[in-house]
Amino acid sequence: MHLDDFLLAAVILLAAAAIFVSLFKRLGLGSVLGFLAAGVLVGPSGLAITDKVAELRHFTELGVALFLFIIGLEMQPKKLWSMRRSVFGMGSLQVLLTGAVIAGYAMLFDNTWKVAVILGFGFALSSTAFVLQMLGERGEMATEHGKASFSVLLLQDMAIVPLLALVPVLADDPVMASEQPFWLEAIVVIGVIAAVLLIGRYLIPIALSRTAKNRNMEAFAMFAMLAALGAAFAMELVGVSMALGAFLMGMMLSASDFRHQIEASVEPYKGLMIGLFFISVGMSIDLGLLVDQWLWVAQGVAALIFLKVAALLVLGLIFGLGLGVALRTSFNLCQCGEFGFVLFGAAVAGGLLTDETFGFALMLVTVTMILTPLMAKAGDVLATRFAAKPAGAGADEAPGGALERHVVVAGYGRSGRIICMMLEKKDIPFVAYDHDPTRVALGKKQGHDVHYANMTDSQVLDGAGLSHATAVVVTLNDVHHVERVVSTVLNFYPSVAIYARARDFKTEDALLAKGVKRAVPEAAESSVQLGKAVLQNVGVSDTDLAVLLEDFRRDDYALIRLAVSA
């Protein structure tokens, strides 16, 4: 594609995405449907800006990998271990039960048992990208049905490995057979997984620590992206889900002091790539086929959704989720997923599926994906009959996510440490951030909740829980950095009260003009405290001192301002 053609296609795609996403979010339908609608408009059935839809979709699956990387950053190993029953128990049974039920349904249409097995297991997989994006937008990742949905999706990402290995076993074409024995391939996969875990646990944190100490944020962001994409690439080489590799790397970095800044560095790329993935799915819609075979498509979609909901609902009740949570979980996962594209593509190459069957299967996968937000709303409506609201979030999410009416401290230097000590003495919950790893380590030693991050990033503010914080205290030394933090907080959370440290009256006035509730000029206050010490030493009574200090502090240090300006 010529550069001019590429730029024109990019402009059309971005314009369509911006318009449709804004419209659909305004209508309360979420951004996913907006991206899908944009994809239909610019795809082969619409403006046809490109015919390389399959290649685009495969490339944008990196967005799914980055999505799982960020999820992994919030999923420490001990937390994943606590979910083992739902991951390996309910998740494994979901794949087996749903796959068997759908395979039985597929055999009713004269498919051979081999074809039915591939179709059954392919359709049994749900969409990690769609479900997690939707749960994230709705703030439901930490709810009971959010955790249950994530557990099943994680197991499905693991299941793609044996399912792909099943294709050459079922295929009649010997070309599909692997040259290596299965046990050797399994050893290679285990070795790569171990390498990802070790690198994520030891090497990447060292690299991030050194770049952070040198204040080299560009290199920090590159190492963060390298960790995510490197793990995804390693897994892709051995035929494992890229998303699973990225998730494991994120999980290894979840215990790092840098995880919040890592998330802030990767989030913009994730947002762009996952949006392009949804657009590519919309571009996969063949409106001609949909119109010609609408009755068969409607029947197939209805059957798949019904069978998946029924299987998941039964499993949810067996595993003690409760009817309300089980309903929400089953309706969240009732669509087919992106790994269906991969599995069905391998089956076509192996001669198991014909091109016609493959095209129809992709149509069913895509349509069920598109229906995801609507089916989730339907699940909510049904679940409200049995549960007034989703079960509450756990207590170990993002640093500010478990806090209510807390104080966020930006900067853990001398002033920041004193503020944290004062808050601690009065049992007021707080979370602190600093971009100096040494200060973060010091805060950890002192038992304070301190994290490495740049508070000028909106993603860090989200993780700090500013939506339910009572105040932000900015104690940073650099005047320009203070102004950037204040501006960022006011842009995204204008209702939160901001208290800031100011170098002098000029800085104080500038911060107050921006919207800071209170700014304390260091020069004036330190002079007042020094004068107090001198007067105490010469015998001035505490009562007289209190009156005098109040006079000097009144009207924002009016007496001192007058003396300075004279």
Secondary structure, DSSP 8 states (H G I E B T S, - for coil): --HHHHHHHHHHHHHHHHHHHHHHHHTTS-HHHHHHHHHHHHSTTTT-S-S-HHHHHHHHHHHHHHHHHHHHHT--HHHHHHTHIIIIIIHHHHHHHHHHHHHHHHHTTT--HHHHHHHHHHHH---HHHHHHHHHHTT-TTSHHHHHHHHHHHHHHHHHHHHHHHHHHH-S-GGGS-SS-HHHHHHHHHHHHHHHHHIIIIIHHHHHHHHHHTT-HHHHHHHHHHHHHHHHHHHHHTT--HHHHHHHHHHHHTTSTTHHHHHHHHHHHHHHHHHHHHHHHHHT--HHHHHHTHHHHHHHHHHHHHHHHHHHHHHHHHTT--HHHHHHHHHHT-S--THHHHHHHHHHHTTSS-HHHHHHHHHHHHHHHHTHHHHHHHHHHHHTTT-SS-----SSSSTTTT-SSEEEEE--SHHHHHHHHHHHHTT--EEEEES-HHHHHHHHHTT--EEE--TTSHHHHHHTTGGGEEEEEE--S-HHHHHHHHHHHHHH-TTSEEEEEESSHHHHHHHHHHT-SEEEEHHHHHHHHHHHHHHHHTT--HHHHHHHHHHHHHHHHHHHHHHHH-
